[in-house]
């Protein structure tokens, strides 16, 4: 890849992130320059760990491409309790906030491209821009709302409804998630999810 093509692709990705924020808040050129200068683009191959259980989360990331899985390793199987998709934030946020070791993994289940900002740089953005606190708050809200939504659906919805909701919200991306991870996420065994899929299809 030529340097000019590489730069063009990066600019396209940064424009995508900028448009996302501009849809939420009016970010002036100076604030965007400060914020975007702190972003680091990183690529992760499939099955790589973005955060390993027992290690501290140092980044808040925006997913340009790919799917990330939140999981707790078990002896007999991995317990999956969350996914993060393109155009959303991802972080081991409790570890990021406290700077203490994480109690779970973040794993790339497809090749991923992330734009990351470090704990220290995010605080610099808080201190030097007019919208820094909004950016941090928006990231927290996104992560919190996803967590609450999953907890409520586990309490109120059937496994079939949980699966259908996931298919409706992410119809294309969901095809890249292995069945065993989907089953764990909605709280059932793979065999039960196979029966649900047969009923639907």
HELIX and SHEET records of a PDB file:
HELIX    1   1 UNK A    3  UNK A   22  1                                  20    
HELIX    2   2 UNK A   29  UNK A   37  1                                   9    
HELIX    3   3 UNK A   93  UNK A   98  1                                   6    
HELIX    4   4 UNK A  119  UNK A  128  1                                  10    
HELIX    5   5 UNK A  132  UNK A  156  1                                  25    
HELIX    6   6 UNK A  159  UNK A  169  1                                  11    
HELIX    7   7 UNK A  173  UNK A  176  5                                   4    
HELIX    8   8 UNK A  179  UNK A  185  1                                   7    
HELIX    9   9 UNK A  190  UNK A  200  1                                  11    
SHEET    1   A 4 UNK A  40  UNK A  44  0                                        
SHEET    2   A 4 UNK A 112  UNK A 118 -1                                        
SHEET    3   A 4 UNK A  59  UNK A  65 -1                                        
SHEET    4   A 4 UNK A  89  UNK A  90 -1                                        
SHEET    1   B 4 UNK A  49  UNK A  51  0                                        
SHEET    2   B 4 UNK A 105  UNK A 108 -1                                        
SHEET    3   B 4 UNK A  68  UNK A  72 -1                                        
SHEET    4   B 4 UNK A  79  UNK A  84 -1                                        
END                                                                             
